[in-house]
Amino acid sequence: MSSIYTKFCTEKFDNEGRLLEMKLDYPENFNFGYDVVDAIAAETPDKRALVWCSPEGEEHILSFGDISRISSKYANAFVSCGIGRGDKVMVALKRHIEYWFVSVALHKIGAVLIPVTHMLTSDDIAYRLNMSRAEAIVCTVQDDFPERVREALTKANTKTTVFSVKEDVEGFINLTKKAEGESGEFSRRETLATDPMLMYFTSGTTGYPKGVVHDFTYPLAHIATAKYWQQAEDGGLHFTISETGWGKASWGKIYGQWLVGSAVMVYDFDNFNPQQLIGVINKYGVTSFCAPATVYRYLVRKEIPAMPTLRYAATAGEMLSPEVFHIFQEKTGLTLREGYGQTETTLLLANFRGYPSKDGALGLPSPFYNIRLMKKDGSEPEVGEIGEIVVVPPKGGKQCGLFTRYLENDGLYSEVWTGEVYHTGDAAWRDEDGYYWFHGRFDDIIKTSGFRVGPYEVENVLMEHPAVMECSVIGVPDKFRGQAIKAFIVTAPGYEPSRKLEREIMEFCNSKMAEYKWVRSIEFKESLPKTISGKIRRIDLRDGKATEE
């Protein structure tokens, strides 16, 4: 059996076998749960799908037949609890094996999967519940997350069913136990490719996180991600280390990989340990690997043991210095290929298979999209000139892999779409070979240790402290995190800047936020640079300016 993606995808290559074009053809009721997972299980039930292990030595190797059967059990369990087509279900399962059962089950039902990180505070959870009006939450029992869910439910104005996995929690339905008693058969239900399937909350610069909605065609757009950037192979084992609450999990832990026939490696760890990571790669024979820049920075500072089965390595999300690329290749013999995309899209640019890889470049446009650089006047920049990365879908046609809307925010959706063009908000320049190089963001998202943080999320908490009259946060270079969060603060009357006050504000703020949002340094200012309309100019703070304009 050839990889199942060929049922939905046609490819065009040049004389050297390099991908030139990729087009999709799928039924109007395409559903990843039935048309990929169940279809593979029907033809090759013993084909390996998932290799899961933990630092405690627990291990599970599951076939597509296993995933099909167990996800059907979970689907029956959800349905018996009243979850149906179009219902929204928030899922916080870290890297637990249940994530793959739950996500496929929700796809089969036609419900909307909302992955979130376990690091959310009760306020974060309450905000997402109110915004999404989620009918249910499925969560880990670890890290006191159920207690945070309880607190969130008292703050939110929603009626929500709560599920735990593995263990009983008072007031929660043990989904693992309930699914065990259900049938492993689940008849196909009516869904459409245009139905909402997946929603991520992504950070913004001018407000709270926004909900990004994708439909059921989204998995198909990740064929290029898996096959031509990560180079996942039929019969291989791909390892993306992301936690399931982040969009990178959809890029590297399920959709594209299973479509091209690769199994997925999952290591359910909490604390990053480079040696343990390499131990997993070697023990299970990982063939392709993808991780954020932070991981590679750690790896190149260590003596990397041989990884004989690893053939491909990729990275995305943060800038890497050329030195890291060179050291990694010197120690492993592998070319580290960078890629670029957004939560609103799939892979847009990459150092693709078959093409030379340029260290530090975002790469070439994906043959799946029509990618351009555009200046403010709509014209195309010259070679070396800065422009915005934009996507121009086929005229009058829908582009798979592009989000369908922002939750409860049609105004923002219309801002990023002008006519037939999607604006990414990212600036880049193109070299003479057509490779794109990242220049900066047109907004102010902070990328720290692989996470995306919107300044407003942090500033809103800082403003709760009585000593803070005005504030702004930016990302500053950090050799361990890529960027660290720095706050600029104008003190309120009656407060004087001091080291003691700095520590007090940091402790106050950080105690109320997930660790990845923590403020790492504070600088007190007499005033903050602003535009004539009163908006704080973060670009001037980054450039060291503090005068008003």
N, C-alpha and C positions, 0 to 999 in steps of 0.2 A: 504493500500500500504506500503510495506517495503521500507526502505531507498533505494534510487536509486543506491547507490554505489554497492549494491549486484549484479547488472547487469554486473559489470565490475571487480568484486573482489571476490576471494575465500579465506577463512581464515581457519587456522588449529589451534586448541587449545589443551592445556594439560588437564589433569583430573580436574584441579581446575579452568578451564575456562579462563586461561591466553593465550594470543596470542603467538603462536610459529612461524607461517609463514603466509605471505600474498602474494598472487600472483594476477596479473592483466591479464585480457583478454578483449580486446577492438577491435572495428572495425577499419579498416585501415583509415577510414575517421572520426574518433572520433573528436567531436567538442563540447566543454563545453556549448556553447551557444544553440546548438540544442539538444544535447543528454542528457543534464542535466536540464538547465533552461526551455527550451520549453517542454521537456518530462514531467517534474514535473507539469508544468502548464497545460498540456493536461489531466493529470490524476487527479490532485488535484489543480485546479486553485486558490482555496481560501486558500491554505496552506500558512502560514505566512513565508515571506522570509527576510524582512528587517524592522527594527524599527529604525527610525532616529529622532533625536531631536537636538536642539541647546540651548545654554544658554539664548537666547532671548525668549524661549518658543515655538518656531515653532516645529511641530511634524508631522511625516508622518509614517504610518504603511502600508507596501506594501506586497501584496501576490506575489506568483510566477507567477500568471496570469498577475499581474500588471508589473512585471519585464520583462516578455516575450513580452508583448505588447509594452511597452515604449521603450525597447531596440530595437525592430524592427523599431519603428519610428526613432530612432537615426541612425540605420543602413541605412535606406532609405535616411536620411538627408546626411550622409557621402557619400553614393554612388552618390547622385545627385551633390555633390561637387567634384566628381572625385576620391574619395578614394576607392581603390580596394584591392584585394588579394596581400599580400606581401608588401603593402605600410606601412611605419613606421609612427606612430602617437605618439607624445610626449604628455603626459597628466599630468597636474599639477592642481589637484582639491582638495587638502587638504583632508577634510573629507566630502566634499559636496555630497549630494545625487546623483548628476549627475554622479559621478564616476562609480556607478554600472550600470547605463544605458549605459554610454560610453564604459566601458570595455566589457560588454556582446555584445554590438553592433559591436565593432571591432573584437571580436572573430567570430561572425557570418559572417562578411565580409571576414575574413581570413587575416585581417591586423595585423601588429605587434604593440602591446601595449607597450609603453615605459613610465612607471610611473616615475615621478620626484617630488622632494619636492618643495614647493613654496618658500623655503628659498634660492634658487639658485640666484646668482648674474647674471648680464647680460653676464659676461665672462663665467660663468659656463654654461649658456644656449647656448651661441654661440659655445662653445667647443662640447657640446652634439649634437647640430644641425649638425656641420661639420662632426663629427664622424659617426653619424647615417644616415645622409642625409634624415632626417625626412621630409615627404611630408606635415605634418600638426602638429599644436600644438593646444591642447584644454586646456584652462587655467581659473583659478579663476580670478575674477575682483578685488579681495581684495589685500591689501598690495602692491599696485602699481606694481603688477606682469605684467600687460599688458605693462606698460612703460618699464620694464626690457626686455620684449620680443622684443619691438621695437628696443631698443638699441642693443640687440643681433643680430637681423636681419641685422643691418647695418654692423656688424662685421663678420657675417657668409657668407659663399659662397654657400648658398642654396636657392632654390625657395620653400617657405613654405606658406601653407594656414593657417591662424590663426583664431581660434574660441574662443569666450568667452561663458560663461554660465550665465544664469539669466538676465544679463543686457547688454544693447548695449554699445559697445566700438568702438570709431572711428577707421575704418580700419579693424575691426574684424567682422566675421560673428557670430551673436547671435545664437548659436547652439540650445539653449533651445527653442527659438521662432521658428526656422526653423523646428525642430523636431515636434513641436505641429501640424504643418500643414501637416505632412506626414502620410501615412497609417501605421496602427498597424500590418499589415501583411508583412512578409518578407520570400519569398521562399528560401529554403535551397540552398546554393551555394556550389560549389565544393571546398573542403579543404581536406588536408591529416593530419593524426596524426603526421607525420614527418615534417610538415611545421613549420616555426618559428612563435610563438604565442606571446611571452613575452620577453622583454629585460630590465634588470636593469643595471644602471651604478653603479659599486661598487668600493670603494676606494682601491688603491694599494699603496705599499711603495716605489716603484722605478719609478713611473711615474704618469701620469694623470689617473683619473678613467677609468676603462675598462668596455666595454659592455658585459654583460653575457646573452647569448641567450638560451631560453628554447623553446621546441616545444609543440604541443597541448596535449601531454600526461602528462605534468607537473601537472595539477589539480588533476589527479588520484593519484599521489604519495602523495598528502596531505590528503588522507583518514586516514592514520596512524597518521598524525599530529593532526587532529581534533578529531578523535574517541578515540585514545589510549593514547594520551598525554594531550591535552586540555580537553578531555572527554566531548566534545560537544555531545548533545543527540538529537535524533529525537523528534521534538516538543519542544525542549529547546530553550534557547536564549543565544548565545555566544557573549562575549564582549572582543575584542582585541582593545586596545586604539590607536594603531599605526596610523600615518598619511598615506594616500594612496601612497605617493611618495616613501615609503620604502618597502623593501621586506617582512617585517613582516606583511604587510597588506595582501599579497597573502597567508601567512600562517594562518591568523586568521580572515579575514573579507569577505571571499567569497567562495573559492573553496572547501576545505575539509568540511567546515561547511554545505554548501548546499548539498554536496554529501551525508552526513550522516543524512540530514533532519533537521538540526538545523537552526533557524533564526539567523540573524546577528544583533547585537546592534551597532549603530553608534551614537556617541556624537560629534557633530561638534564644538569643542571648540578650542580656541587659547591658553589660559593660564591655566595651570594645577592647579586645585583646588581639593584637596582630598575630601573635604566634598561634593562638587558638584558631583564628580565621584560616591561616595557612594550613593548619592541621586538618581542618574540615575539607579544604580544597583537595589535599592529597589523599585523605582517607577515602573519600567518595568518588574521586576521579572527576572533579569539575573541569569542564572543557572551555567555558566562557565565563567571564567575570565582569561585573559592573559595580562601581562604587563611587561615592562623591570624592572630591579632591582631598578632603580631610583625611580619608583612609590612606590614600597614596602618600600624603605627606608623612604620616606615621610610618608607613612601610619602608620608605626610602631611608629613614633614619636608623633602621634596624638592619641586621644581617639577614637578608631574606633567604630562607632555605630554597632548595630546588623545588619546582612545581612541575613535574614532568608531564602531567595530563593537561595542564592549562595551555590553551592555544591562542586565546584572544582576551584582551582587556579593554575596557571602555570607561569613560568618566563623563560627568555632566554636572551642572549646577553651580560650580564656582570656578574662578580663574585659577589656573595652575602655572607656576613659574616654569620656564624652559628647563631649569635644572632638574625638577622632579621628573619630567618626561625622560630626560637623558639618563638619570640614575636608574630609574625603573627599567628602562630598556637594557642598560648595561648589566644590571643584576639578574634580569629574567630572560633577556633575549626577545621580549615581546614589545610590540609597538602599542603604545597607549593611545587609543582613539577617542577624541572628544566629540560630543554631540550637543545639540541645543534644541529646546522646545519649551513649551509652557503648559501649565495646567489646562489652559483653554484649548490646547492643540495636542498633537502627538509630535513625533520627531520632525523638526523642520530642516535642520542643518546637521551635517555630520561628516566626519572623516570616514567615508564609506568603504566597504570591502571592494577590493579591486582597484582603488584609486590610491595614489600616494597620500600618506598622512603627514600633515604639517603640525608640529608641536605648538600648542597654544591657539590654533585656529579653530573656530566653530565648525568649519568644514564647508562642504558644497551643499547646494540646495537639494532636498529630497526629491527624487523623481516622482514622488507621489503628489507633491504640491507644486504650485506655481509661486515661487518665492522671488521677491524683488527687494531692492533697496529704493527708497523713495525720499526725496527732499520735501520740505514743507510746501513747495509750490507744485508738488506732484510729479516733478521731473526726476529722471534717474541720475544719480551721482556719477561722476567720472571715477576711474580707478583711483583708489586711495582717498576718495572724498567720503565724508560721513553722511550716512542716511539712516532712515528707519527701516527695520526689517518688517515687511508687510507680506500678506498672503492674498493672492488674487484667485478666488475659486473660478471654475468654469462659468461662463456667462449663463445666467439663468438656471444654473445647476447647483445641487447641494454638494458640499465637500465633506466626505466622511472624515472623522477625526477632529473636526472643528466643533467647539461647543455650540449648543443650540440656544442658550440664553443664560443670563445671570438671574439667580433667584430673586424675585421681588425687586428687580432693578432694571427695568427696560430702558431707563434713561442712560445708564452706564453702558448697556449693550449697544445703544445707538451711537454712543461716543466712540467706541472702538471700531465700529463698522461705519465707514463713510462710502456710500454707494456700494460698489462690489468689492471693497478692499477691507481686510481685517488688519488693524494696526496693533502690532505687538507692544509698542512702547519702548523697544530696545534699539539702541543705536549701534551701528557697525560700519565697517568699510570693507571693500572688496579689493583683493590684489589682482595682479595681471593674469593669474591662473583661474580666477573665479572663486577663490576661497574667501569666506567671510571671516572677519576678525572683530571680536567684541570690543566696543568702545565704552559703553556705559548704559545706564538705564535712564529713560526719560522720566521715570518715576523714582522713588527712593526706597524700594524694597531692600532690606538688609538680608544678606545671605551669610548665615553664621553656622559653622559646623554642619553644613548640608541642609539647614532649615531656612525657610523663608519667613521673615518677620516684617510686618508692616509697622512703621513708626508710631502710628496712632494707637496701636494696641498697647505699646509701652507708655507712651505719653499720657494716655488716659488714666493709667494707674499712678504715674508720678504726680499727676495733678491732684490726687486724693490727699497727698501729704500737705499739711498746713503751711509748711515752709516754702512750698513751690508756688510761685506766682505765675510763672511762665516757663515752658520747657520745649525742647526739641531733641530728638535722638537721631543719630546717624550710625552707619557702620564704619569702623576704622580698621586698617590692616592689622591682622593678628596672625602670627606664624603658625599657631595651632588651629585656630578656628576659621581661617580665611578672612573673616571679619568679626570684630567684637562690637557690642553695642555700647556706644558712648552717649551720655546725656549732657546737654547744655541747659543750665538752670538759672533763671533770674529769681532771687529769693523774695519772699513776701516781706512787707514791713514788719520790723521787730525781729528779723532773723539775719544773722551775719554769716557769711561763708566761713567754713572751718572744716578741718579734717573730721571732727566729731560729727558735724551735721552731714557731711558727705556719707559717712558710714551709716548714720541713722536713716537717711533717705534710701540708700541702697538696700539696707536690710528690710525696710518697710516695703519697698517696691518689689524686691525679689521674692519676698515671702508670699506675695499674692499672685505670682505668675509662674507658669511652667519654666523649668530650668533653661530651656533653649532661648527664652526671651530675657534672661537676666541682664541687667545693666552691669557692665564690667568696670566702668569709670565715669566720673562726673567732673565737669568743668563749670564753675560758676561764672556768670556773665552779668554785666550791668544792664545789657540790652541784647536782643537778638536781631540779626539782620532780617529785614522785611521788605516785601514789595510795597508799591504805593497803595495797594488794596489791603495791606495788613497781613498778608500771608508770609509765614516764615520761610526764608530762603535757605533750605538745607544745603544747597550747593555752595553757598558762601561759608557755611560752617565747615564744610569739608575742605574748602580752600583756605580756611583760617581767617576769614573776614568776619567782622562783628559790627559793622556800621549799618545803619538803616539806609535804604535807598528810596 
